[in-house]
Amino acid sequence: MSCQFLPVLLLLLRASCPCGQEQGPKSPSEEPPEEEIPKEDGILVLSRRTLGLALREHPALLVEFYAPWCGHCKALAPEYSKAAALLAADSTAVTLSKVDGPAQPELAEEFGVTEYPTLKFFRNGNRTHPEEYTGPREAEGIAEWLRRRVGPSAMRLEDEAAAQALIDGRDLVVIGFFQDLQDEDVATFLALARDALDMTFGLTDRPRLFQQFGLTKDTVVLFKKFDEGRADFPVDEELGLDLGDLSRFLVTHSMRLVTEFNSQTSPKIFAARILNHLLLFVNQTLAAHRELLAGFGEAAPRFRGQVLFVVVDVAADNEHVLQYFGLKAEAAPTLRFINVETTKKYAPVDEGPVTAASVTAFCHAVLNSQVKPYLLSQEVPPDWDQRPVKTLVGKNFEQVAFDETKNVFVKFYAPWCTHCKEMAPAWEALAEKYQDHEDIIIAQLDATANELDAFAVHSFPTLKYFPAGPGRKVIEYKSTRDLETLSKFLDNGGAVPTEEPTEEPAAPFPEPRANSTVGSKEEL
């Protein structure tokens, strides 16, 4: 081939390559740069485009899905940033990030986010199976929850000095004594240690440590700087270590025999999973009241795990607790007993002196069903039936609602409930419309101040219709709360025509606040 044709041939070959370019690797300078992820207060700000990059770059990644308008998210924000700083300070290899859920709807949908804030923990770039964050919402708790996932959840103890240093350094220390650290009981122990953030965990297989602490077989020991000082949980040789049993044991024995109720202790009281609570209401500013604490505490050990003993100072910020039990501060000193599952409340039949003997006798009487529960009720107002909407309380409810000659329509409300306030004009108009019907009564009852033996009210407003006639029949109204539909319901004898729309939302009884008693009906 003539040399003069070579340039032409090379041009033709080059033109035949894909995209009109020569085949071969690109130079590094030709690669598109990866997007840099912005940061705010030490927190990565992620989007649909950058989440994948973050998962590749950070093997341990906590993602907070938040909404700019969310009050809980705003409260979490400074704690979240502090947690990031704490982890950076001790070189824990975890990265904290956040996603604006409403602004990134694809991500919110992908990860099933239905409320804010929602936190998810991603390991080793696994996008499909993140772990739900279940820890506290304060900085140290967030940091510790993460430390126990990327590092050991329990310290390996090799000698007496290490064990004693661990015990001396914390109020609550749990040590697992296992003869074989490869046993699956150890995995159960470590799994529990990952989430029990209010305790410090260690484990050992050293015979000398078994001997030092007087053990001959596998045992989990709780060391504490109060009450008995130590509680042992022997591992069942046949069944092994049960996670639920061990968890209940630690929760029960990590509680003080007598706990003073306040904003710091109330979360642990709620988490104790002990259904029976005995409360002593005292005024801690009075010496005579403080002297009663000794007898109260003396009765507590025999009920460990069965009844939680709680002291409520009426001179502190505990008005909501008094209100829930229908008490005034002047009633102190006094005892009250409650089962937090049934919410049934009990008072001593004989309000005598508070002594170890009287406290023990009262507990036994309640546990043996020798005392009847009491129900809260306001006094019947003198003018309860003088307005179109009749006022019911616990003391007159049965007589009015179950009157066989009347059709009674009752709204059960809470003073703080927004839905209740919104429907108030329609309820008043309904009462005015039917006030001349002798067989129809429109009424309302404040369910936060009055309890009923017939049924419990769990959301607000709850509307119930009690038709005339025998049998104590009750029909719950679940349609729209406007005058027209309510009227049709009454005219139809307690039934909504089939073409009417479905029920409107209601506000549930709120969960107890951090500073409210179990079962409290306060607004959050």
RAZIRA-V974632 format. One record per residue. N is the residue number from 1. PSI is psi in degrees with one decimal (* if undefined). Layout:
N PSI
N PSI
This chain:
1 138.1
2 142.1
3 -24.7
4 -16.5
5 -10.4
6 -45.5
7 -38.7
8 -42.2
9 -42.4
10 -38.7
11 -40.1
12 -41.4
13 -42.4
14 -39.0
15 -26.2
16 -9.7
17 153.9
18 141.1
19 16.7
20 20.1
21 159.3
22 142.4
23 154.2
24 165.3
25 147.8
26 152.9
27 154.7
28 -32.0
29 -18.8
30 -11.2
31 135.6
32 135.5
33 141.1
34 145.0
35 134.6
36 133.8
37 123.4
38 159.6
39 146.7
40 119.1
41 41.6
42 6.1
43 128.8
44 135.6
45 108.8
46 156.5
47 -179.6
48 -34.2
49 -31.9
50 -8.3
51 -44.1
52 -42.2
53 -44.0
54 -39.9
55 -34.4
56 -36.3
57 -22.4
58 103.2
59 -26.5
60 108.4
61 120.7
62 126.8
63 125.5
64 120.9
65 119.0
66 168.3
67 134.7
68 -29.0
69 -5.7
70 121.3
71 -40.1
72 -35.1
73 -40.7
74 -37.2
75 -33.5
76 -30.6
77 -52.1
78 -34.6
79 -36.9
80 -42.9
81 -39.7
82 -39.2
83 -41.9
84 -40.4
85 -40.5
86 -42.9
87 -37.7
88 -36.8
89 -34.7
90 18.3
91 31.3
92 128.2
93 68.1
94 140.9
95 136.1
96 139.9
97 173.2
98 153.9
99 128.6
100 100.6
101 -52.2
102 -30.2
103 -16.4
104 65.1
105 -29.0
106 -41.2
107 -40.9
108 -40.8
109 -41.9
110 -38.2
111 14.5
112 36.0
113 119.0
114 -7.9
115 161.1
116 144.2
117 149.0
118 130.4
119 136.3
120 141.0
121 123.2
122 133.3
123 134.0
124 37.5
125 9.0
126 106.2
127 -20.1
128 -19.2
129 62.2
130 157.6
131 133.5
132 133.6
133 125.6
134 12.3
135 -169.8
136 171.2
137 21.0
138 159.8
139 -52.2
140 -37.3
141 -41.7
142 -46.7
143 -42.9
144 -38.7
145 -41.4
146 -39.7
147 -39.2
148 -4.0
149 -29.7
150 -12.2
151 -173.4
152 138.7
153 -10.3
154 141.9
155 133.8
156 122.7
157 124.3
158 -21.0
159 175.3
160 -38.8
161 -42.6
162 -41.1
163 -44.8
164 -37.1
165 -39.6
166 -45.6
167 -41.1
168 -22.5
169 -9.3
170 157.0
171 -35.1
172 115.4
173 131.2
174 123.3
175 127.6
176 119.7
177 107.7
178 130.4
179 -25.4
180 110.1
181 -4.8
182 -4.9
183 147.3
184 -18.1
185 -31.3
186 -39.2
187 -39.5
188 -43.6
189 -45.0
190 -32.9
191 -41.4
192 -40.3
193 -26.9
194 -30.5
195 -13.4
196 75.1
197 -17.2
198 5.1
199 153.2
200 136.6
201 144.1
202 165.1
203 155.6
204 156.0
205 13.5
206 121.4
207 -34.9
208 -35.9
209 -36.0
210 -46.9
211 -43.1
212 -37.4
213 15.4
214 36.8
215 146.2
216 -12.0
217 171.1
218 127.9
219 142.8
220 126.3
221 129.8
222 118.8
223 132.7
224 153.2
225 32.6
226 169.0
227 -124.6
228 -17.8
229 -27.4
230 144.4
231 130.6
232 139.8
233 93.3
234 140.1
235 129.6
236 122.4
237 -26.5
238 -45.5
239 -18.8
240 -165.8
241 117.6
242 124.4
243 -44.5
244 -43.2
245 -43.4
246 -40.9
247 -46.2
248 -40.3
249 -46.4
250 -40.4
251 -44.9
252 -46.9
253 -10.4
254 -11.5
255 142.4
256 151.0
257 -36.1
258 124.3
259 130.5
260 131.3
261 123.9
262 -177.7
263 -25.5
264 -38.0
265 -21.3
266 -39.0
267 -37.8
268 -34.3
269 -43.3
270 -33.5
271 -5.3
272 -20.0
273 23.9
274 116.7
275 -27.0
276 127.0
277 132.5
278 122.9
279 131.3
280 115.7
281 119.0
282 162.3
283 105.0
284 -10.3
285 -9.8
286 126.5
287 -38.1
288 -33.5
289 -40.7
290 -30.4
291 -19.5
292 -16.6
293 -32.3
294 -47.5
295 -37.5
296 -46.8
297 -31.8
298 -31.0
299 -16.4
300 -41.0
301 -38.1
302 -13.3
303 14.1
304 127.8
305 -13.4
306 -39.1
307 131.0
308 123.4
309 123.8
310 136.2
311 129.8
312 118.0
313 113.0
314 -13.6
315 -8.6
316 -171.1
317 68.7
318 28.2
319 -35.6
320 -32.8
321 -44.4
322 -45.0
323 -41.0
324 -33.7
325 4.4
326 35.8
327 156.2
328 155.8
329 -30.3
330 -15.7
331 -19.4
332 145.5
333 139.1
334 158.6
335 145.7
336 146.0
337 137.8
338 139.3
339 116.0
340 -11.6
341 -46.0
342 -15.8
343 16.2
344 136.8
345 147.3
346 144.0
347 148.5
348 140.3
349 -39.2
350 108.0
351 64.0
352 -168.5
353 148.0
354 106.6
355 169.1
356 -40.7
357 -44.1
358 -35.5
359 -45.0
360 -44.8
361 -40.1
362 -43.9
363 -47.6
364 -39.3
365 -42.2
366 -46.9
367 -27.1
368 13.9
369 34.8
370 -2.0
371 134.6
372 142.3
373 157.5
374 154.7
375 140.0
376 141.1
377 137.2
378 165.6
379 150.2
380 120.6
381 142.6
382 -30.9
383 29.4
384 -26.9
385 19.2
386 -13.9
387 164.8
388 -44.6
389 114.7
390 146.5
391 116.9
392 147.8
393 177.1
394 -34.3
395 -21.8
396 3.0
397 -52.3
398 -44.9
399 -40.0
400 -50.9
401 -35.3
402 24.9
403 117.5
404 -10.9
405 -1.3
406 149.1
407 114.0
408 124.8
409 118.2
410 134.0
411 120.1
412 119.1
413 169.9
414 137.9
415 -28.3
416 -5.5
417 121.7
418 -43.1
419 -37.6
420 -42.8
421 -36.8
422 -33.7
423 -3.3
424 -45.2
425 -39.7
426 -37.6
427 -39.5
428 -42.2
429 -36.9
430 -42.8
431 -40.7
432 -37.2
433 -36.5
434 13.7
435 -19.4
436 0.7
437 109.3
438 -22.5
439 7.1
440 130.8
441 128.2
442 124.9
443 169.8
444 153.2
445 129.4
446 102.7
447 -6.2
448 -16.2
449 -2.1
450 128.5
451 147.1
452 143.0
453 -26.5
454 -37.7
455 165.7
456 149.4
457 126.1
458 -11.5
459 163.2
460 144.3
461 148.7
462 128.3
463 125.0
464 140.1
465 127.0
466 95.1
467 152.9
468 154.8
469 170.0
470 167.9
471 -6.7
472 46.3
473 143.1
474 130.0
475 124.9
476 131.2
477 128.0
478 28.1
479 -167.1
480 150.2
481 53.5
482 161.7
483 -42.5
484 -47.6
485 -38.6
486 -39.2
487 -43.8
488 -37.7
489 -46.2
490 -45.0
491 -24.5
492 13.9
493 30.5
494 29.2
495 141.4
496 129.6
497 144.1
498 -23.6
499 -6.2
500 151.1
501 167.6
502 -178.0
503 155.7
504 162.9
505 156.3
506 154.8
507 123.9
508 162.6
509 126.2
510 152.1
511 152.9
512 138.4
513 169.5
514 -24.4
515 27.8
516 158.9
517 160.0
518 131.5
519 5.7
520 144.6
521 29.0
522 159.3
523 144.9
524 *
